[in-house]
Amino acid sequence: MIEALKILSKENKAFPYASKIKIFFDYTHPPITQRIEKLNNG
């Protein structure tokens, strides 16, 4: 799953780091870095 997220972010040219304000106002899903961290930590 982590590898799939990395591939998708590369294909979509997603910026992996964003400020909390940007995430709050513009994102409908957690950023890639938060998703990967959650998968690693269970």
C-alpha positions as CSV (number, residue, x, y, z in Angstrom):
1,M,0.0,0.0,0.0
2,I,2.8,2.4,0.8
3,E,4.5,1.8,-2.5
4,A,1.2,2.4,-4.3
5,L,0.8,5.7,-2.4
6,K,4.3,6.8,-3.4
7,I,3.7,5.9,-7.1
8,L,0.4,7.8,-7.1
9,S,1.9,10.9,-5.5
10,K,4.7,10.8,-8.1
11,E,2.3,10.4,-11.0
12,N,0.0,13.2,-9.7
13,K,3.0,15.4,-8.8
14,A,1.6,15.8,-5.3
15,F,3.6,17.9,-2.9
16,P,4.1,15.7,0.1
17,Y,4.5,18.5,2.7
18,A,1.9,21.2,3.4
19,S,1.2,23.5,6.3
20,K,-1.6,22.6,8.6
21,I,-3.6,25.6,7.5
22,K,-3.3,24.6,3.8
23,I,-4.4,21.0,4.7
24,F,-7.4,22.3,6.7
25,F,-8.7,24.5,4.0
26,D,-7.7,22.8,0.8
27,Y,-7.4,19.0,1.4
28,T,-10.2,16.6,1.4
29,H,-7.9,13.7,2.4
30,P,-4.8,13.5,4.6
31,P,-1.5,14.2,2.8
32,I,0.6,11.3,1.5
33,T,3.1,11.7,4.4
34,Q,0.4,11.3,7.0
35,R,-1.1,8.3,5.2
36,I,2.2,6.5,5.0
37,E,3.0,7.4,8.7
38,K,-0.3,5.9,9.8
39,L,0.3,2.7,7.8
40,N,3.8,2.3,9.3
41,N,2.5,2.9,12.9
42,G,-0.6,0.9,12.5
